[in-house]
């Protein structure tokens, strides 16, 4: 990719992120009178902290997926080292540029004696495989985009796509890649459930019903994917929020949705910091 095109993409991504942050901030200001912060007592904040803890621990799935991909491409190392290296490097995804966590893992791996090429291949596969996995979750959000489409149809299509993906990975790539895919599915399921839990916690009129929960979770993962693939956006800040507000407009009260979006970011940042601190406690062994 030409340097000027790369810079343009990063600038464009950063502009989208800034626009998203500004939009969310303005909407929060508009709905300030409708948001009852008094309901956030110690119990409510305890729930938020618990969700952050669950999210932080779910990052272990990402680390194990990376460990599987390293093994797929011939870079043998211990689970313990992979979990530690992933946790320490992953916090750098909040640095503008959205590549420093990948560069950090590459450097840590080579410093530990791993070959550079398998490390680089694992990074490319990580981005490609988790993006493809997130795209499959977007099938669950189809009823929000196609009115009248039954949730059972989108859920069936999602389940079939997951099964086909596993078969293809086992047949053409290998067992470790299929295992990595399984870890990514697990991580995104937990992430979606945490967001659904936040919406349920905040909504005055609970959006009950498994069907809507599936669509809500799918929308969250789709928004997460948009933030992931937008160049130059640290941790998808702004983009994720903007996409969520677009997908769920009218489906959830906007004041509750805005607050869920903001608290969702608190949960993910808190979880990432927690995982980083836990990773620092793991002994350095390959």
C-alpha positions as CSV (number, residue, x, y, z in Angstrom):
1,X,0.0,0.0,0.0
2,X,1.3,3.4,-1.0
3,X,2.3,5.7,2.0
4,X,0.0,8.5,0.9
5,X,-3.0,6.1,0.7
6,X,-2.1,4.5,4.0
7,X,-2.0,8.0,5.6
8,X,-5.3,9.0,4.0
9,X,-7.0,5.8,5.3
10,X,-5.7,6.5,8.8
11,X,-6.8,10.1,8.7
12,X,-10.2,9.1,7.4
13,X,-10.6,6.6,10.2
14,X,-9.5,9.1,12.8
15,X,-12.0,11.6,11.4
16,X,-14.8,9.0,11.7
17,X,-13.8,8.2,15.3
18,X,-13.8,11.9,16.2
19,X,-17.2,12.4,14.6
20,X,-18.5,9.4,16.5
21,X,-17.2,10.6,19.8
22,X,-18.6,14.1,19.2
23,X,-22.0,12.7,18.1
24,X,-22.3,10.6,21.3
25,X,-21.3,13.5,23.5
26,X,-23.8,15.8,21.9
27,X,-26.6,13.2,22.2
28,X,-25.7,12.6,25.8
29,X,-26.0,16.4,26.4
30,X,-29.4,16.5,24.7
31,X,-30.7,13.6,26.8
32,X,-29.0,14.8,30.0
33,X,-32.3,15.6,31.6
34,X,-33.7,12.2,30.8
35,X,-30.8,10.2,32.2
36,X,-31.3,9.5,35.8
37,X,-27.8,9.1,37.3
38,X,-29.3,8.7,40.8
39,X,-30.2,5.1,40.0
40,X,-26.5,4.2,39.8
41,X,-26.1,3.2,43.4
42,X,-23.4,0.9,44.8
43,X,-25.2,-2.2,43.6
44,X,-25.5,-0.8,40.0
45,X,-21.8,0.1,40.0
46,X,-21.0,-3.3,41.4
47,X,-22.7,-4.9,38.4
48,X,-20.7,-2.7,36.1
49,X,-17.5,-3.8,37.8
50,X,-18.5,-7.5,37.6
51,X,-19.1,-7.1,33.9
52,X,-15.7,-5.5,33.5
53,X,-14.1,-8.5,35.4
54,X,-15.9,-11.0,33.1
55,X,-14.8,-9.1,30.0
56,X,-11.2,-9.0,31.3
57,X,-11.2,-12.7,31.9
58,X,-12.7,-13.4,28.5
59,X,-9.6,-11.8,26.9
60,X,-8.0,-15.1,27.8
61,X,-9.9,-16.6,24.9
62,X,-8.2,-14.2,22.6
63,X,-4.8,-15.1,24.0
64,X,-5.5,-18.8,23.6
65,X,-6.7,-18.3,20.0
66,X,-3.4,-16.5,19.3
67,X,-1.5,-19.4,20.9
68,X,-3.4,-21.8,18.6
69,X,-2.5,-19.7,15.6
70,X,1.2,-19.7,16.6
71,X,1.1,-23.4,16.8
72,X,-0.6,-23.7,13.4
73,X,2.3,-21.8,11.8
74,X,5.1,-23.7,13.7
75,X,5.9,-21.2,16.5
76,X,5.7,-23.5,19.6
77,X,5.5,-21.9,23.0
78,X,3.7,-22.4,26.3
79,X,0.2,-21.3,27.0
80,X,1.5,-19.3,29.9
81,X,3.9,-17.2,27.8
82,X,1.2,-16.6,25.2
83,X,-1.3,-15.4,27.8
84,X,1.2,-13.1,29.3
85,X,2.5,-11.7,26.1
86,X,-1.0,-11.1,24.7
87,X,-2.2,-9.4,27.8
88,X,0.8,-7.0,28.1
89,X,0.8,-6.1,24.4
90,X,-3.0,-5.9,23.9
91,X,-3.3,-2.7,26.0
92,X,-1.3,-0.9,23.3
93,X,-4.4,-1.1,21.0
94,X,-5.6,2.1,22.7
95,X,-2.6,4.0,21.2
96,X,-3.6,5.9,18.0
97,X,-2.6,3.9,14.9
98,X,-4.2,0.6,16.0
99,X,-1.2,-1.4,15.2
100,X,1.1,-1.1,18.2
101,X,-0.4,-4.1,20.0
102,X,0.5,-6.3,17.0
103,X,4.0,-4.8,16.8
104,X,4.4,-5.3,20.5
105,X,3.6,-9.0,20.2
106,X,5.9,-9.4,17.3
107,X,8.8,-7.8,19.3
108,X,8.0,-9.9,22.4
109,X,7.9,-13.1,20.4
110,X,11.2,-12.5,18.7
111,X,12.8,-11.5,22.0
112,X,11.6,-14.8,23.3
113,X,13.3,-16.7,20.5
114,X,10.4,-17.3,18.2
115,X,10.8,-16.9,14.4
116,X,9.5,-13.7,12.9
117,X,7.6,-15.1,10.0
118,X,5.3,-17.4,12.0
119,X,4.6,-14.5,14.4
120,X,3.7,-12.2,11.5
121,X,1.5,-14.9,9.9
122,X,-0.3,-15.4,13.2
123,X,-1.0,-11.6,13.4
124,X,-2.5,-11.5,9.9
125,X,-4.6,-14.6,10.6
126,X,-5.7,-13.2,13.9
127,X,-7.1,-10.1,12.2
128,X,-8.6,-12.0,9.3
129,X,-10.2,-14.8,11.4
130,X,-11.7,-12.7,14.1
131,X,-13.0,-10.2,11.5
132,X,-14.7,-13.1,9.6
133,X,-16.1,-14.4,12.9
134,X,-17.5,-11.0,13.7
135,X,-19.0,-10.8,10.3
136,X,-20.9,-14.1,10.9
137,X,-22.4,-12.6,14.1
138,X,-23.7,-9.8,11.9
139,X,-26.2,-12.3,10.6
140,X,-28.0,-12.2,13.9
141,X,-28.6,-8.5,13.4
142,X,-30.3,-9.0,10.0
143,X,-33.9,-8.6,11.5
144,X,-32.9,-5.1,12.5
145,X,-31.9,-4.3,9.0
146,X,-34.5,-6.3,7.1
147,X,-37.9,-5.8,8.7
148,X,-40.1,-8.9,8.7
149,X,-37.2,-11.3,8.7
150,X,-37.8,-13.9,11.4
151,X,-35.2,-14.1,14.1
152,X,-35.3,-17.9,13.8
153,X,-34.1,-17.6,10.2
154,X,-31.2,-15.3,11.1
155,X,-30.3,-17.6,14.0
156,X,-30.4,-20.7,11.8
157,X,-28.3,-19.0,9.2
158,X,-25.8,-18.0,11.9
159,X,-25.6,-21.5,13.3
160,X,-25.1,-23.1,9.9
161,X,-22.4,-20.6,9.0
162,X,-20.5,-21.4,12.2
163,X,-20.7,-25.1,11.4
164,X,-19.5,-24.6,7.8
165,X,-16.6,-22.4,9.0
166,X,-15.4,-25.1,11.4
167,X,-15.6,-27.8,8.7
168,X,-13.7,-25.6,6.2
169,X,-11.0,-24.7,8.7
170,X,-10.5,-28.4,9.7
171,X,-10.5,-29.5,6.1
172,X,-8.2,-26.9,4.6
173,X,-6.2,-25.3,7.3
174,X,-5.9,-27.4,10.4
175,X,-7.1,-28.2,13.9
176,X,-5.3,-25.3,15.7
177,X,-7.0,-22.7,13.3
178,X,-10.4,-24.3,14.0
179,X,-9.7,-24.1,17.7
180,X,-8.8,-20.4,17.4
181,X,-12.0,-19.8,15.6
182,X,-13.9,-21.5,18.5
183,X,-12.2,-19.2,21.0
184,X,-13.1,-16.1,18.9
185,X,-16.8,-17.3,18.8
186,X,-16.7,-17.7,22.6
187,X,-15.2,-14.3,23.1
188,X,-17.7,-12.5,20.9
189,X,-20.6,-14.4,22.5
190,X,-19.5,-13.2,25.9
191,X,-19.0,-9.6,24.6
192,X,-22.5,-9.6,23.1
193,X,-24.0,-11.0,26.3
194,X,-22.3,-8.3,28.4
195,X,-23.8,-5.6,26.2
196,X,-27.2,-7.1,26.4
197,X,-26.9,-7.3,30.2
198,X,-26.0,-3.6,30.2
199,X,-29.1,-2.7,28.2
200,X,-31.3,-4.8,30.4
201,X,-29.7,-3.1,33.5
202,X,-30.5,0.4,32.2
203,X,-33.7,0.1,30.3
204,X,-36.8,1.2,32.1
205,X,-38.9,-1.1,30.0
206,X,-36.8,-4.3,29.8
207,X,-36.3,-5.5,26.2
208,X,-37.1,-9.1,27.1
209,X,-37.2,-11.9,24.6
210,X,-34.5,-14.2,23.4
211,X,-35.1,-13.2,19.8
212,X,-34.4,-9.5,20.4
213,X,-31.4,-10.4,22.6
214,X,-29.9,-12.2,19.7
215,X,-30.4,-9.2,17.4
216,X,-29.1,-6.9,20.0
217,X,-26.0,-9.0,20.5
218,X,-25.4,-9.3,16.8
219,X,-25.6,-5.5,16.4
220,X,-23.0,-5.1,19.1
221,X,-20.6,-7.5,17.5
222,X,-21.2,-5.8,14.1
223,X,-20.4,-2.4,15.7
224,X,-17.3,-3.9,17.3
225,X,-16.2,-5.2,13.9
226,X,-16.7,-1.8,12.3
227,X,-14.4,-0.3,15.0
228,X,-11.8,-3.1,14.5
229,X,-11.5,-2.7,10.7
230,X,-11.5,1.1,10.6
231,X,-7.9,2.2,10.1
232,X,-6.2,4.5,12.6
233,X,-8.9,4.2,15.3
234,X,-7.6,3.1,18.7
235,X,-9.8,0.3,20.0
236,X,-12.6,1.4,17.7
237,X,-13.3,4.4,19.9
238,X,-16.2,6.5,18.4
239,X,-16.8,4.2,15.4
240,X,-18.3,1.4,17.5
241,X,-20.6,3.8,19.3
242,X,-21.8,5.5,16.1
243,X,-22.6,2.1,14.4
244,X,-24.6,0.9,17.5
245,X,-26.7,4.1,17.6
246,X,-27.5,3.6,13.9
247,X,-28.4,-0.1,14.1
248,X,-30.5,0.2,17.3
249,X,-32.2,3.5,16.6
250,X,-35.9,2.9,17.5
251,X,-35.3,-0.6,18.9
252,X,-34.1,0.7,22.3
253,X,-34.8,4.0,24.0
254,X,-32.1,6.4,22.8
255,X,-31.3,7.7,26.3
256,X,-30.9,4.2,27.7
257,X,-28.9,3.2,24.6
258,X,-26.5,6.1,24.8
259,X,-25.8,5.3,28.5
260,X,-25.3,1.6,27.7
261,X,-22.9,2.6,24.9
262,X,-20.8,4.7,27.3
263,X,-20.9,2.2,30.1
264,X,-20.0,-0.5,27.6
265,X,-16.8,1.4,26.9
266,X,-16.1,1.6,30.6
267,X,-16.6,-2.2,30.9
268,X,-14.2,-2.9,28.0
269,X,-11.5,-0.5,29.1
270,X,-11.7,-1.7,32.7
271,X,-11.5,-5.3,31.5
272,X,-8.5,-4.7,29.3
273,X,-6.7,-2.9,32.1
274,X,-7.5,-5.8,34.5
275,X,-6.2,-8.4,32.0
276,X,-3.0,-6.3,31.5
277,X,-2.4,-6.2,35.3
278,X,-3.0,-9.9,35.6
279,X,-0.7,-10.6,32.7
280,X,2.1,-8.7,34.5
281,X,1.9,-11.2,37.3
282,X,2.6,-14.2,35.1
283,X,6.2,-15.4,35.2
284,X,8.3,-14.9,32.0
285,X,8.6,-18.4,30.5
286,X,8.3,-19.6,27.0
